[in-house]
C-alpha cells in the first residue's frame, strides 16, 4: 500500500471516529448546561475534544486540530477549577463542534476561516490569563508563555516507518526529563 492510500484510509477512519466523538460532545454539552460544574461531564467533554484534536492531527486534519486546541484549552481550565462554564461558553462550544464537523469535509478549511477566527476570539475572552501574542506589546508572534520562543516541528517519516521497528528502538533514557512524554 502506498503512502497516499494509507493517508486516505487514516483520514476516512478518523472521519468515522470524529462523527461518534462529535455526537458524544453534543450530548455532553447539553447535559453540561444543567450541571456546569459536574467534573465527570467536564472530563467527558475534554476527552472528546482532546481525542478529536489529537487523532485529527495524526490523520492530517491540521487546521481542524489547531482550531480544536482553543476549545480544548477552555475545558482544560474548567477541569482544573480555574473557570466556571457559562451558557455563552456552551453556545460557543456547540458552534465550534459544528465547525469541526465542517472542517472534516473535503471542501477544506479556507472557507471556514472567518467563522473559526470569530469563535476563537470569543473563546479567548474567557482565558484572559493566557498569553496572547501581540496583544499587549510584551509578546511577539511565535512567543509562548514567559516570552519563550515557540516553534513548529514537522516530522515526515519514510512510508514504512511503522514496519521498521522504529517504535521499539527509542529509549526514553536518552531524553532529558522534561522531554519525556507524560
Secondary structure as UniProt FT lines:
FT   HELIX           3..34
FT   TURN            36..37
FT   HELIX           39..58
FT   TURN            59..60
FT   HELIX           62..79
FT   TURN            80..81
FT   HELIX           87..103
FT   TURN            106..107
FT   HELIX           110..112
FT   HELIX           113..124
FT   TURN            125..126
FT   TURN            128..129
FT   TURN            133..134
FT   TURN            141..142
FT   HELIX           145..147
FT   TURN            159..160
FT   HELIX           161..163
FT   TURN            164..165
FT   HELIX           166..169
FT   HELIX           172..174
FT   HELIX           177..179
//
